[in-house]
């Protein structure tokens, strides 16, 4: 069996590498030479309009990252999900970094299986192929058959990974810290800590026992969500460097034409992927940090407006604290309500602004940048627009990226990039806004009920009807699920049920102002309800729901 894996420790790893100057210097020369020559080629030829030149550049990028090994391949994988950042004619090459890398020798894989599981592959599996079906940065996957007839995916780790990761992470951190002051804006701030976060996640990723735990935990969180599938772990055939799971027969979430050829709905699949990602961040606090197209598969079937997807590869996972999770939810709500002072406080709480930062001049700047981008049509706003416009603020204001958000940002960027590959017009905010608005209006958890009270009542206890109407408008404008009746029903159940005591109390208090009974808030509320749930609109929605049910009903025999 394998020895215990070393944990990431940048100080200890630096001392380890300094004691091996021949390893340090030889690898440093290779890294600097390969990255330097690639950078020079890009500077000279990146603007060329010749298709053959661009194809050669793309192949060179792929070859350089592949030759430099796992740490650099991970960077390329992240870039491969961003059609808005990387030329389309380079993406086809970069996507090969996801699971189309050169495999390591089959004999080495067989030896690893026997060393880890205590028996040769031909004794453990009824059928085991001579060649992997996919090879990625840290391992390669075989499609094998068990004696009960089920097919499984057997992931075998590349040899000597702890040494390779330890060596390269030290070099990447050294180069990062040296070049950080030269980076524009505040991009270099905390770069060492961000690399440390990346290093810790990589060392966790090469312990497949941890990945098995992650997969089972993830499956438990989505147990009541039929639109999300997580492959079952075969524990008796898994160890530190070998992981066996249920085989997923699906289509990669990579090319729209391929999905449509399989009669799959790209829009429904995008919706599922994004909402599943939001649930991980804002509900569960536990998320898949590497949702690139090689790790997400489309499955047949739909649940309402949601397509069916399967997640694989649970090596790179992370958690977000309850405090950060609630603050992020609040930040989306503050965006909905255009409360830029509240948003500035959220940035401060999350660590994107220093605790002692003066918010006075930042609030109008946020309103100018984010308010202008949001405008009347939030559908024009995507994550890249946010980061691009924030870069303008960084010249004048002390924004920075906390290390603990490095994997969160990677996950969100990868998720949005995946969606953009399938639909260039996709905007993540179109899905995020209605999702958060629905959760607030339903008040399905104590924390959501508390956040709802914070949103719809001001500091003096007055009801802010316009904010409640904003939330309803966001739900109604959701093109995929614009039916307000379920939302109204959930809100009514909350108001009249045992969980709505605080809401009822605050509503009653809002009717009493300066020791006098006031109906102003009540009149505004009733007016808003008449506008939103008038008889004509309710009948229209009922007819729409009835029509959908009739269409979905099977014909009589």
Secondary structure, 3 states (H helix, E strand, C coil): CCCCCCCCCHHHHHHHHHCCHHHHHHHHHHHHHHHHHHHHHHHHHCCCCCHHHHHHHHHHHHHHHHHHCHHHHHHHHHHCCCCCCCCHHHHHHHCHHHHECCCCCHHHHHHHHHHHHCCCHHHHCCECCCCCCEECCCEEEEEEECCCCCEEEEEEECCCHHHHHHHHHHHHHHHHHHHHCCCCCCCCCCHHHHHHHHHHHHHHHCCHHHHHHHHHHHHHHCCCCCCEEECCECHHHCCCCEEEEECCCCEECCCHHHHHHCCCCHHHHHHHHHHHHHHHHHHHCEEECCCCHHHEEEEEEEECCEEEEEECCCCCEEECCHHHHHHHHHHHHHHHCCCHHHHHHHHHHHCCCCCCCCCHHHHHHHHHHHHHHHCCCHHHCCHHHHHHHHHHHCCCCCCCCCHHHHHHHHHHHHHHHHHHHHCCCCCHHHHHHHHHHHHHHHCCCHHHHHHHHHHHECCCCCECHHHHHHHHHHHHCCCCCCCCHHHHHHHHHHHHCHHHHHHHHHHHHHCEECCEECCHHHHHHHHHHHHHCCHHHHHHHHHHHHHHHHHHCCCCC
